């Protein structure tokens, strides 16, 4: 056999070669931009998608006898004399640009033409009729029809830009899996004894061979020889086993002695002092010098650990000099040590100073020499002085909080030695903190009462200082063997200030949505102008541009300006989300001190108000928290069976405004103030009716919007009947 090669050029010419010899060339009619091209051996046709968003089929015989591209004439008479006119065999309008075309035929059946569009997936017959089509709810990147496991159906792999690989049988989704990158090409290959390997290639050259599924188990249980049952032996064995079980249940140890010590342990040691020479890299903080702190991470192994990998995670805006390490196999009783530096990278204060170290490794066994995957992790806390420095205390502030304790006030020289000058002695009852971002927070200790006041001009700046104060007080009294130390909060929850931060964050999300829509419109306009200009330039008789070039340049400048504005809005959105998380942490802590919540109840609060580590347009903080708060109001904080019967929406979408969220948060705090208790148990709703006082009637929304919740207040709400009487008067 001889090899025939078809090459499509950028100007719409199909060049056909027979082996290394050039055979002929043909121009496709109405060509503007090249599209995907495929050959159907069954019909001896070339199939492509034109710029008119149409699938077109050209017979090879028609191409061979049509006008030659090198001898194309201008007049109609010369065209007729030099060859036949190039005509299309069949046309199908799909209404969108195509990403790829594939012609397949399995089991000696009729061939099928698969076309992957920008939003739809088409399967066509040989004559161009649609066999089936599938509307895709994602942006595809590549596809491959690979087999027919059932007569009359074809299986197809479709990858998308969300790093997902979907397996379809015709139009039915059969399987979906996550990929590490966005593939631009996918194939199914067989390597030696391994069949069905999925080979993907990313745009940065990352080639990956994946195996979907598991190896089948070929083990068959042997037949059991029939024998007579000896009931006396079985009874004695049962008594012996029961004795072993009773002895095992007497001890409190859940794990056996061999598993009490982990095979691999990881520890993190934070340096008590900042680095003399800062290791901050590419920091955007506007402060003069950005400090860094060193953390020493040690991995100790008691057994052989294969392929150990260390990952270090801190939440932005904090950063680390290196976050991933790969080690050689660890021998028994060996260790590895790495030294890292942490610093503030973005120009905003973090909501947390905690970090996590995770080590993944494999433990080989006799049955599995490749190793069983295991994970070891540890948490560590970075010092407060990494993000703030001592400053002069300020007397005036916009936001103030008062924390009550049951012990006499402790000198700041004792609990904050790294922020107080020792020369001040025990008389220091005021302490100032200045964050690297420029904001200040002041900490005051009462001389006559057991109270501490934290004040700042920004609500979110109160969080880390308040948390550090409570933590250091607990450590101080624990060293003195004082077990009854407790902190309480009896002030008002700053909901109005908290709602302002929610509105600022939500407004930036709306701006991001507007920028995305405007960018999409300008991009469509830019491509339309490009298409018209290209048509003018390809025309045989050049026509005036009619200022299309000026319009193209203006549209290009608008696209660049909108992209810059979208990037700036994204940076502001990141800072607003960091502030919102800090304020949310503060509100959770104040509610827990006010209601004296247990650890499990605080965990429910954190899961409700801090469900996302990152904020995106597809899934944002507002709709997620609104759904979680609504669920708690409908279950453990419900007042009647009618509220429990309400159904929540199964889909989360970006709301039009934040009024509903703010009402639910206010109602949530109000029901906690009236005796509601957080619980995820199924019978919590029935118990709630007995716990909540009788004055908890339905609260008008107008009262909820205007009224500020005062923790510890004994004021009760009026019932519906009393409110109606007052209105009638």
Secondary structure, DSSP 8 states (H G I E B T S, - for coil): ---EEEEE-TTSEEEEEETTEEEEEEE-TT--S---EEEETTTTEEEEE-TTSEEEEEEHHHHHHB--GGG--SSHHHHHHH-B----SEEEE-SS-EEEEEEE--TT---EEEEEESSEEEEE-TTS-EEEEEE-SS-EEEEEEEE-SSTT--EEEEEETTSEEEEEETTEEEEEEE-SS-EEEEEEEEETTEEEEEEEEETT--EEEEE-S-----------------HHHHHHHHHHHHHHHHHHHHS--SS-GGGSS-SEEEEEEEEEEE-SS----S----SS---EEEEEEEEEESS-BEEEEEEEEE-TTEEES--EEE---B-TTEEEEEEEEEEE-SSS--S--EEEEEEEEEE--SS-TT-EEEEEEEEEE--GGGTEEEE---S--SEEEEEEESS----HHHH-TTTS-GGGGGG--EEEEEETTS-EEEEEE-SSSSEEEEEESSGGGHHHHHHHHHHHHHHHHHHTT-----EE--SB--HHHHHHHHHHHHHHHHHHHHHHHHHHHHHHHHHHHHHHHHHHHH-SS----TTHHHHHHHHHHHHHHHHHHHHHHHHHHHHHHHHHHHHHHHHHHHHHHHHT--HHHHHHHHHHH---SS--SSS-HHHHHHHHHHHHHHTTT--SHHHHH----SS----S-SHHHHHHHHHHHHHHHTT-----STTHHHHHHHHS-TT-----HHHHHH---BTT-------HHHHHHHHH-
